[in-house]
Every structure is written in C-alpha cells, then in structure tokens.
Amino acid sequence: MGYFRFRKTFSILPGVRINLSKTGVSSSIGGHGATVNVGKNGPMVTFGIPGTGLSYRTHVGVALVAVLVLLAALVGLAYFFWPDTVRALLHWWQPRWF
C-alpha cells in the first residue's frame, strides 16, 4: 500500500535552504552539483552531475560541516554587500546548456 509524502523548502540565502517534511527539519547548503544536508540522519554530502539524474551521497564528519557552514555564512554576508559579484562567482562553473 502507498503513502503520502510531504516536503516544503524555504530558501533563506542563495545556496542555503531549510527543508520541512513530515519526519522532521533539515538544512541544506550548496547548489546544483554539490550539497551538504544536515538532518536527523547526520550530515550528508551529495555530489551529482546536473541534468543527468546521477548523484552520489555519503556521510561526512561534523568538522567539515562546521567549516562549510562558516563558509556559507561568509558568502551570505558578502552577498548583502556585493550581490552581483557573489552570484557570478558562485555560478562561474555551471555549464550553459539551457
């Protein structure tokens, strides 16, 4: 028998999201290609190839997550002062397929 799933995502800064679901709350940092998610299963990192549906997901250490959160906070702070520059730097590597 099937079941219903619920998920709602809120973007609080570029690349930083809060995820709400039926089973709990988590936060995600990253974008297309690489994301760090911290939730009830612990910190996870996901690497993927945008546009293909292929990805790899694994657990990471808490120290790495702390460094990434600090980096995301600095990028978010810089975004308030120089939004165009930060946006260009965050998306320089993304292919322009579409």
Secondary structure in CASP SS format (residue, H / E / C, confidence):
PFRMAT SS
TARGET T0000
AUTHOR 0000-0000-0000
METHOD secondary structure of the structure
MODEL  1
M C 1.00
G C 1.00
Y C 1.00
F C 1.00
R C 1.00
F C 1.00
R E 1.00
K E 1.00
T E 1.00
F E 1.00
S E 1.00
I E 1.00
L E 1.00
P C 1.00
G C 1.00
V E 1.00
R E 1.00
I E 1.00
N E 1.00
L E 1.00
S E 1.00
K C 1.00
T C 1.00
G E 1.00
V E 1.00
S E 1.00
S E 1.00
S E 1.00
I E 1.00
G E 1.00
G E 1.00
H C 1.00
G C 1.00
A E 1.00
T E 1.00
V E 1.00
N E 1.00
V E 1.00
G E 1.00
K C 1.00
N C 1.00
G E 1.00
P E 1.00
M E 1.00
V E 1.00
T E 1.00
F E 1.00
G E 1.00
I E 1.00
P C 1.00
G C 1.00
T C 1.00
G C 1.00
L E 1.00
S E 1.00
Y E 1.00
R E 1.00
T E 1.00
H E 1.00
V C 1.00
G C 1.00
V H 1.00
A H 1.00
L H 1.00
V H 1.00
A H 1.00
V H 1.00
L H 1.00
V H 1.00
L H 1.00
L H 1.00
A H 1.00
A H 1.00
L H 1.00
V H 1.00
G H 1.00
L H 1.00
A H 1.00
Y H 1.00
F H 1.00
F H 1.00
W C 1.00
P H 1.00
D H 1.00
T H 1.00
V H 1.00
R H 1.00
A H 1.00
L H 1.00
L H 1.00
H C 1.00
W C 1.00
W C 1.00
Q C 1.00
P C 1.00
R C 1.00
W C 1.00
F C 1.00
END
